[in-house]
Amino acid sequence: MAHVITVAQQKGGSGKTTLAINLAVAMAQQGARVALLDTDPQGSLGRWFLARRDGGTEDFEFATASAWGVSYECERLQRGADVVIVDTPPKADADLRPALRVASLVVVPVSMSHMDIWATEGVLDLCRREGKRALVVLNRTRPGTRLAAEVGAAARAMEADLAEATLANRVAYAEALGRGRAAVEGPRAAPARAEVGALRAEILALIEAG
């Protein structure tokens, strides 16, 4: 059965969709069959998928679902995939629970702000209630700043795993999305490919360890 990675965060603007896309492409680059499930009514993942398809690249199975259709769509996508990545809306309530229940691992991106840290508690609480392991990922990091040190310390104090891999605050992540691409693709993708690749390896190790 395919692994299911649910990307969730209560606060909007945390980089959920960007992380989901780059993780999906990085896994596909390693030969995995990856399917994408967009449960966010905003539909950013779906628009990216259409832009990618219009550009001539069709390397992912894709579906959308309401909160309560997640289980059905996930089961369908798992039949033809090694990994299913679920993008969720920015909320931490009962509507998020179906996406957590199907997850092999919940990945929680946290941008460089104290508000993102505060918002993370709600998602982690739901993960605990559903008995799901969560991995907090520091996103849009600015190494060497006092804010980065403070957010990092607050993240380490949470009752959740904190990824060793971090994603830097790179313009390349935003630039690639409108073209249906990912920052890990292209001739100048080495920095993003290295950090996303490290996160991919860390996620797979956690899933395989159970």
C-alpha positions in Angstrom: 0.0 0.0 0.0 1.3 3.5 -0.9 2.5 5.8 1.8 0.3 8.9 2.5 2.0 12.1 3.5 -0.4 14.8 4.7 0.9 18.4 4.7 -1.0 20.4 7.3 -0.8 23.7 9.1 -3.5 25.9 10.7 -1.9 29.2 9.6 -2.2 30.3 5.9 1.0 31.3 4.2 3.1 28.7 5.9 4.2 27.2 2.5 2.1 24.0 2.6 1.5 23.8 -1.1 5.1 24.8 -2.0 6.4 22.1 0.3 4.0 19.5 -1.1 5.0 20.3 -4.7 8.7 20.2 -4.2 8.5 17.0 -2.1 6.4 15.4 -4.8 8.8 16.3 -7.6 11.8 15.3 -5.5 10.3 11.9 -4.9 9.4 11.5 -8.6 13.0 12.3 -9.5 14.0 9.3 -7.5 11.7 7.0 -9.4 8.7 7.0 -7.1 5.2 7.0 -8.6 3.6 10.0 -6.9 -0.1 11.0 -6.7 -1.4 14.4 -5.5 -4.6 15.1 -3.6 -5.8 18.7 -3.2 -8.3 19.2 -0.4 -7.9 22.9 -0.1 -10.8 24.9 -1.6 -8.4 27.5 -2.8 -7.1 25.0 -5.3 -3.5 26.2 -5.6 -2.1 22.6 -6.0 -4.6 22.0 -8.7 -3.7 25.1 -10.6 -0.1 24.2 -10.4 -0.9 20.7 -11.7 -2.8 22.2 -14.7 0.1 24.6 -15.5 2.5 21.7 -15.4 0.2 19.6 -17.7 -0.2 22.5 -20.1 3.6 22.8 -20.2 3.7 19.2 -21.5 4.6 17.4 -18.3 2.2 14.7 -17.0 4.1 12.8 -14.3 1.5 12.8 -11.5 -1.9 11.4 -10.9 -4.1 14.2 -9.4 -7.4 14.4 -7.7 -9.4 16.8 -5.5 -11.7 16.0 -2.6 -13.8 17.7 0.1 -12.7 16.9 3.6 -15.0 13.9 3.9 -14.0 12.5 0.5 -10.4 12.2 1.4 -10.5 8.5 2.4 -12.1 7.4 -0.8 -9.8 9.4 -3.1 -6.8 8.4 -1.2 -7.6 4.7 -1.4 -8.2 5.1 -5.2 -4.9 7.0 -5.7 -2.9 4.5 -3.6 -3.7 1.7 -6.1 -1.4 3.2 -8.7 1.2 5.1 -6.6 4.0 4.6 -4.2 3.4 7.9 -2.4 0.2 10.0 -2.1 0.8 13.6 -1.0 -2.3 15.4 0.5 -2.4 19.2 0.6 -4.9 20.6 3.1 -6.6 23.9 3.8 -5.3 26.2 6.5 -7.4 25.0 9.4 -7.2 22.8 12.5 -10.7 21.5 13.1 -12.9 18.5 12.4 -12.6 19.0 8.6 -8.8 18.3 8.8 -9.2 15.0 10.7 -10.0 12.8 7.6 -6.7 13.9 6.0 -4.9 13.1 9.2 -6.5 9.7 9.6 -5.2 8.4 6.2 -1.7 9.7 6.8 1.4 7.6 7.3 3.1 10.8 8.4 1.8 14.4 8.9 4.3 17.1 7.8 3.8 20.5 9.4 5.6 23.4 7.8 6.5 26.4 10.1 7.6 29.7 8.6 9.8 32.1 10.4 7.4 33.8 12.8 6.1 33.3 16.3 2.5 33.3 14.9 3.3 30.2 12.9 4.7 28.5 16.0 1.5 29.4 17.9 -0.7 28.1 15.1 1.2 24.8 15.0 -0.1 23.7 18.4 -3.6 23.2 17.1 -2.5 20.9 14.3 -0.2 18.9 16.6 -3.0 18.5 19.1 -5.2 17.0 16.4 -2.4 14.7 15.4 -2.1 13.4 18.9 -5.8 12.8 19.1 -5.7 10.8 15.9 -2.6 8.9 17.0 -0.6 10.2 14.1 3.1 11.1 14.1 3.9 14.6 13.0 7.1 16.1 11.6 7.6 19.8 12.0 9.6 21.4 9.2 11.2 24.9 9.5 10.4 26.7 6.2 11.6 30.0 4.7 14.5 30.0 7.2 17.0 32.8 7.5 20.0 31.3 9.2 22.0 33.4 11.5 19.1 35.7 12.5 17.8 36.1 16.1 14.3 35.3 14.8 15.5 32.0 13.3 17.1 31.1 16.6 14.0 31.9 18.6 11.6 30.1 16.2 14.0 27.1 16.2 14.1 26.9 19.9 10.3 27.1 20.2 9.9 24.4 17.6 12.3 22.1 19.5 10.3 22.6 22.6 7.1 21.2 21.0 5.9 17.6 21.6 6.7 16.5 18.0 9.6 15.5 15.8 11.5 18.4 14.4 13.1 17.8 11.0 16.9 18.2 10.8 16.4 19.4 7.2 15.1 23.0 6.7 14.0 24.9 3.6 15.6 28.3 3.1 13.9 31.5 2.1 14.6 31.2 -1.6 12.9 33.1 -4.4 13.3 30.0 -6.6 10.5 28.3 -4.7 7.9 31.0 -5.6 9.2 31.6 -9.1 8.9 28.0 -10.2 5.3 27.5 -9.2 3.6 29.7 -11.9 5.3 27.7 -14.6 4.1 24.4 -13.3 7.6 23.6 -12.1 9.3 23.1 -8.8 12.4 24.7 -7.4 14.2 21.3 -7.4 14.0 21.3 -11.2 16.2 23.1 -13.7 19.9 24.0 -14.2 20.1 26.2 -11.0 18.2 23.9 -8.8 21.1 22.5 -6.8 20.5 24.3 -3.5 16.8 23.6 -3.4 17.4 20.0 -4.6 19.8 19.4 -1.7 17.6 20.7 1.1 14.4 19.1 -0.3 16.3 15.9 -0.9 17.4 15.8 2.7 13.9 16.3 3.8 12.6 13.6 1.5 15.1 11.1 2.9 14.2 12.0 6.5 10.5 11.6 5.8 10.9 8.2 4.2 13.1 7.0 7.0 10.4 8.0 9.6 7.6 6.3 7.6 9.6 3.1 7.0 10.6 3.0 10.7 6.9 3.0 11.5 
